C-alpha cells in the first residue's frame, strides 16, 4: 500500500501541500512534475475493509490510489491550486537540485519520492480496481483536510520546525527559491 492520508492525519503530509497552496506564496514543487504520487484516503481503507468482508475477498490487495490511473505531481499541485483558487507560484526544483541542497524526500517535501526511487510511488493497484472499488475524489480528500485544519490547527502553523517537523521551514524554502532563480 502507499501512504494513507486524509483529515486528522498526524503525518500532516497532504495537509502540508493544502496549507502551502492556501497561503498563496511561492513554494518549492518537487522534481520535474512528472514524478509519480500515490496515496489513499483513510476513509477508503475503511470502505474497502467493509467491502472485502461483505464480498469475502481474500488475498493481497494493494490499497493505494488516489485512483486507478497514475497521478503526477504536476497534475496534483495544479489541480489543488485550481480547487483552492490559489495564486501560489510553483517553483519546480529538480531532484539533483534538491539532493545537492540537502532537501529530503518525505520529510522536507512530504509525499515526494524522487524519480530515482519512484517505484515506491508506482504500486500496481489493479486487483483493487478490478473489484469495482470507487476511490474518494482527490478534491474531497483535500477539502476534508482543510476543513479539519481550519477547526483544529493554527492558521499560522509553521512547518519544518519543532511545532511541525515535517516540511520545509519557510526561511530555507525562500533561500532555495532564490537559488533557483539565480541559476
Order of alpha helices (4+ residues) and beta strands (2+ residues): beta-alpha-beta-beta-beta-alpha-beta-alpha-beta-alpha-alpha-alpha-alpha
